[in-house]
């Protein structure tokens, strides 16, 4: 029977860092002939983890420079017919509708006003939200209306059924 002190020492030895390999001159012996202590892995963090080369999923995807930052003083040009309704939410105070533009910019409809990514009102565009029907509607200054239904594709973006002519 192993004493408790011996068991603790065995467990501690299992978690201890391996001893550094002694420096070995270049050998002509095959790799299989080397002892396991000398055949340590040559992997590093940068060779195992390559996530630094992957796009950040929280940043909008840019297509051909369309995602370039705009000037702070330049007004945001919004075509309400090219927007896509991404979601409708409600907090304790009001309802929100999230829209996305083709270039990845997110707009928020809150309190009948449309706001850009800097929380500035988009001039000339108002709207309304109907939570029960999962609908939102945007209205321009010249009374152009665009209704949006959550979960429904726009007519221009819908896919035709195969064989339909």
C-alpha positions as CSV (number, residue, x, y, z in Angstrom):
1,X,0.0,0.0,0.0
2,X,1.3,3.5,-0.9
3,X,1.5,6.0,1.9
4,X,-0.4,9.2,1.5
5,X,2.9,11.2,1.3
6,X,4.1,9.0,-1.5
7,X,0.8,9.5,-3.4
8,X,1.1,13.3,-3.0
9,X,4.7,13.2,-4.3
10,X,3.7,11.1,-7.3
11,X,0.8,13.4,-8.1
12,X,3.0,16.5,-7.7
13,X,5.6,14.9,-10.0
14,X,2.9,14.4,-12.7
15,X,2.1,18.1,-12.8
16,X,5.7,19.4,-12.5
17,X,7.3,21.0,-15.5
18,X,9.6,18.8,-17.4
19,X,13.3,19.4,-16.9
20,X,14.9,21.3,-19.7
21,X,16.6,19.2,-22.3
22,X,20.4,19.4,-22.2
23,X,22.1,20.9,-25.2
24,X,22.9,18.3,-27.8
25,X,25.3,18.7,-30.7
26,X,24.0,17.8,-34.1
27,X,23.8,14.0,-34.3
28,X,23.7,11.7,-37.2
29,X,21.7,9.2,-35.2
30,X,18.1,8.7,-36.4
31,X,15.3,10.5,-34.5
32,X,13.9,7.2,-33.2
33,X,17.2,6.4,-31.5
34,X,17.0,9.6,-29.4
35,X,15.8,9.3,-25.9
36,X,12.2,10.6,-25.1
37,X,13.7,13.5,-23.0
38,X,15.6,14.8,-26.1
39,X,12.7,14.4,-28.5
40,X,10.8,17.3,-27.0
41,X,8.2,19.0,-29.1
42,X,9.2,22.0,-31.2
43,X,5.7,23.5,-31.3
44,X,5.3,27.1,-30.1
45,X,2.1,29.0,-29.3
46,X,2.3,30.8,-32.7
47,X,2.5,27.5,-34.6
48,X,-0.4,25.9,-32.7
49,X,-2.7,29.0,-32.5
50,X,-3.3,30.7,-35.8
51,X,-6.3,32.8,-34.7
52,X,-4.4,36.0,-35.2
53,X,-4.7,35.5,-39.0
54,X,-8.5,35.2,-38.9
55,X,-10.9,38.1,-39.4
56,X,-12.5,39.5,-36.2
57,X,-16.1,38.3,-36.3
58,X,-17.3,41.4,-34.4
59,X,-16.1,43.8,-37.1
60,X,-18.2,44.3,-40.2
61,X,-16.9,42.6,-43.3
62,X,-15.6,45.2,-45.8
63,X,-16.1,44.7,-49.5
64,X,-14.0,46.7,-51.9
65,X,-13.4,49.6,-49.5
66,X,-17.1,50.2,-48.9
67,X,-16.4,49.8,-45.2
68,X,-14.0,52.7,-45.0
69,X,-14.7,55.1,-42.1
70,X,-16.6,58.1,-43.2
71,X,-15.8,61.7,-42.3
72,X,-17.3,62.7,-38.9
73,X,-18.9,65.8,-40.5
74,X,-20.2,64.0,-43.6
75,X,-23.9,63.1,-43.4
76,X,-24.8,59.4,-43.7
77,X,-26.6,58.6,-47.0
78,X,-29.2,56.0,-46.4
79,X,-31.4,54.3,-49.0
80,X,-34.3,52.8,-47.0
81,X,-35.0,50.3,-49.8
82,X,-31.6,48.7,-49.5
83,X,-31.7,48.2,-45.7
84,X,-32.2,44.8,-44.2
85,X,-34.1,44.3,-40.9
86,X,-31.9,42.2,-38.6
87,X,-33.9,42.1,-35.4
88,X,-36.5,43.7,-33.2
89,X,-36.0,43.9,-29.4
90,X,-37.7,45.5,-26.4
91,X,-36.1,46.7,-23.2
92,X,-37.8,48.2,-20.1
93,X,-38.3,51.5,-21.8
94,X,-39.0,51.1,-25.6
95,X,-38.7,48.9,-28.6
96,X,-35.7,48.8,-31.0
97,X,-35.3,47.7,-34.6
98,X,-31.8,46.9,-35.9
99,X,-31.1,47.5,-39.6
100,X,-28.0,46.8,-41.6
101,X,-26.7,48.5,-44.8
102,X,-24.9,46.7,-47.6
103,X,-21.5,48.0,-46.3
104,X,-22.0,46.5,-42.8
105,X,-23.1,49.7,-41.1
106,X,-25.7,49.1,-38.4
107,X,-28.7,51.5,-37.9
108,X,-31.1,51.5,-34.9
109,X,-34.7,52.6,-35.0
110,X,-35.6,53.8,-31.6
111,X,-38.4,56.1,-30.5
112,X,-39.6,56.8,-34.1
113,X,-36.0,58.0,-35.0
114,X,-33.3,56.2,-37.0
115,X,-29.8,56.5,-35.5
116,X,-26.4,55.7,-37.0
117,X,-23.5,53.8,-35.5
118,X,-22.4,57.0,-33.7
119,X,-25.8,57.3,-32.1
120,X,-26.6,60.4,-34.2
121,X,-30.1,60.8,-35.7
122,X,-30.2,60.1,-39.5
123,X,-31.8,63.3,-40.9
124,X,-35.1,62.9,-42.8
125,X,-35.9,59.3,-41.8
126,X,-38.4,58.3,-39.2
127,X,-40.2,55.0,-38.5
128,X,-42.4,52.8,-36.4
129,X,-42.2,49.4,-34.9
130,X,-45.0,46.9,-34.3
131,X,-43.7,44.2,-31.9
132,X,-46.7,41.9,-32.1
133,X,-46.6,41.6,-35.9
134,X,-42.7,41.7,-36.0
135,X,-42.8,44.6,-38.4
136,X,-41.0,47.9,-38.8
137,X,-41.6,50.7,-41.2
138,X,-39.2,53.5,-42.3
139,X,-40.5,56.8,-43.8
140,X,-38.4,59.4,-45.6
141,X,-39.0,63.2,-45.5
142,X,-40.8,63.0,-48.9
143,X,-43.2,60.3,-47.5
144,X,-41.6,57.4,-49.2
145,X,-42.5,54.3,-47.1
146,X,-40.6,51.0,-46.8
147,X,-42.2,48.2,-44.6
148,X,-40.0,45.4,-43.2
149,X,-41.2,42.1,-41.9
150,X,-38.8,40.2,-39.6
151,X,-37.8,36.8,-41.2
152,X,-39.0,37.8,-44.6
153,X,-36.7,38.4,-47.6
154,X,-37.2,41.5,-49.7
155,X,-38.7,40.9,-53.1
156,X,-35.5,41.8,-54.8
157,X,-33.4,39.5,-52.7
158,X,-35.7,36.4,-52.6
159,X,-34.7,33.3,-54.4
160,X,-37.0,32.0,-57.1
161,X,-38.2,28.5,-56.9
162,X,-36.5,26.1,-59.3
163,X,-38.5,25.4,-62.4
164,X,-40.8,28.5,-61.9
165,X,-41.0,30.7,-65.0
